[in-house]
Amino acid sequence: MAKYSKILITGLGRSGTTAVASIIKNIGYFLGEEVSHASLEDFYLRRLLASGEIDSVRTELYRRCEKHDLVAYKDPKLFGLHGQKLLSKITNDWLYIFVIRDVLSISRRNVKSIGVELDAALLNATHSQLKLINFYKKVKLSNPTYIVSFEQLNSIEEFLKEFTSFLGFDMSTQQLDDLRVSVGIDKGRYLSIANIKI
């Protein structure tokens, strides 16, 4: 039985949030009906969050909890202003997963995927990383948190064992291996939509 049945995943774009969401999805968490196959972001919830309809986001999340045993929502925008408002509207049993990656690597990916200049990308990523860390400090006062570094994802076998155990799943070696195999990310599709704004 899962220790955490409700999960919110956030982090800077291109930090590894999609990889974490892929793991969560393959464990059996419901991510939504309108989920991008490349980024695993829920278009419906993203539109509500972006337009500031926080009560509607909350209502939809709890509707999903009534229909599904395991629910997760991944959105890099969750640490923004509207996501911070959402924190005050949900119960403290939602696990927040924060995905962290060094700002230079994020900036280089942004240069490659959306064509921004490196200096501008570094400034933006540094500013966003500080906002993310400040949001983490706020969240951990009320909700359980888990921090994932991108580097952990490079040692996927070890990470999966630790992560699934933290979530309350007792998985056999075969189940962990099956999970590792199933967590493939289609990088081509991801990069092809990386510059789409919702």
Phi, psi and omega per residue, in radians:
M1 nan 2.408 -3.085
A2 -1.213 2.405 3.040
K3 -1.292 -0.576 3.141
Y4 -2.192 1.982 -3.123
S5 -1.665 -0.183 -3.121
K6 -2.247 2.158 -3.036
I7 -2.328 2.416 2.990
L8 -2.074 2.281 -3.087
I9 -2.041 2.256 3.104
T10 -2.544 2.935 -3.128
G11 2.801 2.987 3.115
L12 -1.125 2.602 3.017
G13 -0.987 2.415 3.136
R14 1.251 0.437 3.128
S15 -1.781 -0.210 -3.107
G16 2.072 0.169 3.139
T17 -1.095 -0.599 3.133
T18 -1.173 -0.692 3.106
A19 -1.092 -0.750 3.125
V20 -1.149 -0.748 3.118
A21 -1.096 -0.623 3.103
S22 -1.111 -0.724 3.086
I23 -1.077 -0.855 -3.132
I24 -1.021 -0.790 3.141
K25 -1.064 -0.772 -3.096
N26 -1.281 -0.320 2.998
I27 -1.270 -0.519 3.110
G28 2.252 0.180 3.104
Y29 -1.355 2.461 3.094
F30 -1.461 2.194 -3.116
L31 -1.812 -0.122 3.122
G32 2.206 2.939 3.132
E33 -1.507 -0.565 -3.075
E34 -1.867 1.055 -3.055
V35 -1.755 2.282 3.045
S36 -1.133 2.287 3.124
H37 -1.229 -0.412 -3.122
A38 -1.498 -0.809 -3.059
S39 -1.777 -0.216 -3.093
L40 1.027 0.527 3.063
E41 -1.757 2.460 -3.103
D42 -1.465 1.939 -3.099
F43 -1.074 -0.689 -3.112
Y44 -1.102 -0.901 3.135
L45 -1.158 -0.604 3.125
R46 -1.087 -0.739 3.132
R47 -1.118 -0.761 3.121
L48 -1.086 -0.801 -3.128
L49 -1.107 -0.795 -3.110
A50 -1.092 -0.548 -3.138
S51 -1.569 0.072 3.071
G52 1.382 0.291 -3.140
E53 -1.504 1.195 -3.009
I54 -1.133 -0.729 3.117
D55 -1.093 -0.622 3.107
S56 -1.207 -0.656 3.077
V57 -1.087 -0.825 3.137
R58 -1.042 -0.833 -3.136
T59 -1.026 -0.770 -3.134
E60 -1.147 -0.721 3.121
L61 -1.067 -0.764 -3.128
Y62 -1.288 -0.487 3.019
R63 -1.085 -0.732 3.125
R64 -1.143 -0.644 3.122
C65 -1.117 -0.540 3.098
E66 -1.248 -0.521 -3.079
K67 -1.635 -0.416 -3.030
H68 -2.279 2.485 3.125
D69 -1.230 -0.602 -3.095
L70 -2.188 2.138 -3.076
V71 -2.259 2.392 3.062
A72 -2.448 2.650 3.087
Y73 -2.393 2.121 3.141
K74 -1.924 2.211 3.077
D75 -2.794 2.069 3.076
P76 -1.025 -0.353 -3.132
K77 -1.414 -0.022 -3.098
L78 -1.151 -0.338 3.110
F79 -1.642 0.066 3.067
G80 -1.374 -3.049 -3.055
L81 -0.998 -0.825 -3.115
H82 -1.191 -0.641 3.088
G83 -1.139 -0.590 3.092
Q84 -1.185 -0.603 3.073
K85 -1.188 -0.625 3.116
L86 -1.067 -0.645 -3.139
L87 -0.931 -0.681 -3.113
S88 -1.339 -0.163 -3.073
K89 -1.793 -0.155 -3.095
I90 -1.943 2.834 3.134
T91 -1.311 2.838 -3.045
N92 -1.469 0.286 3.068
D93 -1.733 0.104 3.033
W94 -1.420 2.196 3.058
L95 -1.453 2.228 3.038
Y96 -1.725 2.185 3.042
I97 -1.856 2.161 3.125
F98 -1.875 2.204 3.124
V99 -1.849 2.185 -3.054
I100 -2.053 2.419 3.045
R101 -2.530 2.645 -3.103
D102 -1.120 2.549 -3.014
V103 -1.165 -0.499 3.122
L104 -1.163 -0.766 3.126
S105 -1.122 -0.729 3.091
I106 -1.082 -0.772 -3.121
S107 -1.096 -0.753 3.121
R108 -1.099 -0.664 3.095
R109 -1.153 -0.659 3.108
N110 -1.180 -0.649 3.076
V111 -1.045 -0.801 -3.095
K112 -1.243 -0.757 -2.997
S113 -1.502 -0.578 -3.100
I114 -2.154 0.028 2.971
G115 1.304 0.457 3.082
V116 -1.473 2.815 3.081
E117 -1.274 2.557 -3.079
L118 -1.047 -0.764 -3.120
D119 -1.040 -0.792 3.129
A120 -1.146 -0.692 3.132
A121 -1.127 -0.691 3.114
L122 -1.121 -0.771 3.121
L123 -1.096 -0.779 -3.140
N124 -1.117 -0.795 -3.119
A125 -1.150 -0.680 3.119
T126 -1.123 -0.803 3.114
H127 -1.061 -0.797 -3.127
S128 -1.150 -0.681 3.124
Q129 -1.076 -0.690 3.094
L130 -1.128 -0.713 3.076
K131 -1.083 -0.727 3.134
L132 -1.090 -0.787 -3.133
I133 -1.130 -0.717 3.094
N134 -1.124 -0.655 3.087
F135 -1.160 -0.724 3.085
Y136 -0.990 -0.792 -3.132
K137 -1.058 -0.621 3.121
K138 -1.269 -0.783 -3.093
V139 -1.093 -0.743 -3.028
K140 -1.158 -0.209 3.060
L141 -1.293 -0.408 -3.061
S142 -2.183 -0.440 -3.014
N143 -2.229 2.700 3.018
P144 -1.160 2.559 -3.123
T145 -2.354 2.740 3.066
Y146 -2.534 2.250 3.139
I147 -1.841 2.290 3.078
V148 -2.051 2.263 3.010
S149 -1.692 2.578 3.125
F150 -0.969 -0.610 -3.123
E151 -1.084 -0.580 3.092
Q152 -1.054 -0.588 -3.105
L153 -1.213 -0.324 3.081
N154 -1.302 -0.350 3.044
S155 -1.926 1.141 -2.905
I156 -1.060 -0.681 -3.120
E157 -1.072 -0.853 3.141
E158 -1.120 -0.741 -3.137
F159 -1.096 -0.797 -3.111
L160 -1.044 -0.707 3.129
K161 -1.092 -0.833 -3.138
E162 -1.155 -0.786 -3.046
F163 -1.171 -0.844 -3.134
T164 -1.133 -0.603 3.076
S165 -1.135 -0.760 3.105
F166 -1.035 -0.692 -3.136
L167 -1.286 -0.191 3.097
G168 1.720 0.256 3.130
F169 -1.754 2.217 3.093
D170 -1.716 1.678 -3.035
M171 -1.838 2.469 3.068
S172 -1.287 2.941 3.089
T173 -1.027 -0.700 3.130
Q174 -1.144 -0.741 3.119
Q175 -1.109 -0.693 3.105
L176 -1.152 -0.685 3.115
D177 -1.159 -0.724 3.083
D178 -1.076 -0.704 3.123
L179 -1.128 -0.762 3.124
R180 -1.021 -0.766 -3.133
V181 -1.165 -0.648 -3.066
S182 -1.344 -0.231 -3.073
V183 -1.589 0.893 3.065
G184 -1.538 2.383 3.118
I185 -1.940 2.268 3.125
D186 -1.384 1.610 -3.051
K187 -1.109 -0.634 3.137
G188 -1.074 -0.841 3.127
R189 -1.142 -0.696 -3.135
Y190 -1.049 -0.864 -3.120
L191 -1.165 -0.511 -3.119
S192 -1.208 -0.415 3.123
I193 -1.960 0.101 -3.044
A194 -1.043 -0.456 -3.104
N195 -1.737 0.147 3.092
I196 -1.355 2.232 3.099
K197 -1.694 2.398 3.114
I198 -1.865 nan nan
